[in-house]
Amino acid sequence: MDEVPGSVGTSASFSLRLGQTVFASASLLFMSLGVQFYSYTAFCYLVTIMGLVIPWSLTLALVDGYSIIVKCPVRQRSILLIIVIGDWVLSTLTLAAACSSASVVNLLLHTDHTDASYCPPTFCSRYQLSAAMAFLTWFLSMASSLFNLWLLPSL
């Protein structure tokens, strides 16, 4: 059986998972620096989803690291199915959180109220960075999900 680059237990998967963890942590950090994020539901949703993505990606990065060290990639259909379903669910939720946060930031920046936006520029730039990091997290999550889905039928 050919090894699919990016599937569980490969160095590419380890890199994808570390990237997900770093970008999700950065998104959470940028959102948390603004003390007003709890005023908007979309921002609270982003914080919640990033709080779920970080342990999921970190755990799978540890599994990948262990598989690389012992040179035994995960090839059990049931475990891979759980990983694929978890990745699909979290990547869909991450995309929804990133889109909703980006749209709220755009709305806050472009809604004029007596020649001033509803959001101070420092907070809005942090919120924009947080949404951008969430989009990068989604991209890496979807990539790893597709690689694992590609491997699933061959088991």
N, C-alpha and C positions, 0 to 999 in steps of 0.2 A: 504494500500500500504506500502510495506517495505521501510525503509530508506536505501539507498545505501551509505555505508561509503565513503566519499570522494566526494560525489555529492554536488552541490551548496546548501549552507545553513547549512552545518554540520561543526562540529569542525575540522574534518579531512580535509575538503576542505579549511577551514581557515588556517590550518597549511601548507597545500600544497601551497596556494597562498602567504603566508608570506615567505616560503622558496624560491619560484620563485622570489619574489621581492628582497630578500636578495642576492641570487646568481646572479641575473641579475645586481644588483647594484654593487656587487663585481667585476663582469666581466667588467662592464663599468669603474669602478675605476682603476682596474689593467691595462686596455687598455689605459686609459687616462693619467696614470702616465708616460708613454713613449711618448715623444713629437714627435716621428717619426712615429706614427701609421698611419697618413694620407698619407704616402708614398705608402701604399699598399691597394688596393681596398678591399681585403678580410677583413682587419681590419676596414676599414671605414664601410663596410657592417655590421660587428659585432656590432659596436658602434650604428649604426642606428637601428638595430633590438632590441638590448638591451634597447635602448631609447623608443621603442614601447612596449616592454614587461613590463617594470617597471610600467607605468601608468595603463595598462590593468590588471596586477596582483594585484596592489594596490587597484584599484577600486573594483575588485571582492572580495578581502579580506575584504574591508569595507562592501560590500553587505553580505558576509558570517557572519561577526561580527554582523551586524544589525539583520540578520535572527536568529542568535543564541540568541541574547538578547531578541527579541520579541517572540522567539520560534515559528516562522512561516517560514519554508523553502520555497524557490522559487519552485513552482510546475506548472508554466504556460508553456505550450509547446513552444510557440513562443519565450519566453525569453530564455528558456533552449536551443532551437535550435540555437539562435544567439550566446550564450556562447560556445556551442560545435563547431560551425563553426569558431568562433574567436580563440578558443583554438587550433583547428586543423591547421588553417592557421599560427598562431604564432609559434606553436611548429615545424611545417615544416620549417619555415623560421629560427628559432633558430637552428635547427639541421644543416641546410645548412650553416649558419654563423659559427657555432662551427667547423664543418668539414673543411670549407675553411680556417679558421684562423689557425687551428691546422696543416693543410697541408702546409700552407705558413711558419709557424714557423719551421716545420720540414725541409722544403726546405732551409730556411735561415741558420739553424744550420748545415746542412750537405753538404752545397755547399762550398767547399774550394776555396778560392781565395788567393793565396800566403800564405798558412798555417794560414789563419784567416777566420772566418766566416763573412758573410755580416752583421751580427747582433751582437751588443755588448751583452755579457752574461747577464748583468742586464736587458736590454730591452727584450731579448728573454725569460728570465725566467718570466718576467711580462706577456708577450704575452701568454706563455704556461699556466700560472695561469688563465688568462682571458678566454682562450679557455676551460680549465677544468671547470670553473664556468659556462660557456655557456652550456656545456654538462650537468651539474647538473640541470641547469634551464630547459633545454629541457626534461630531465627525469621527473621532477616534473610536467611540463606542459602537457606532454603526459599522465601521470598518471591521472591528474585531468580531462583531456579531455576524457579518456576512462571511468572513473567513471560516468561522465555526459552522455556520449553516452549510457552507460548501463542503465541509468535511463530513457532516452528519450522514448523508446518504451512503457514503462508502463504508460505513461501519456495519 
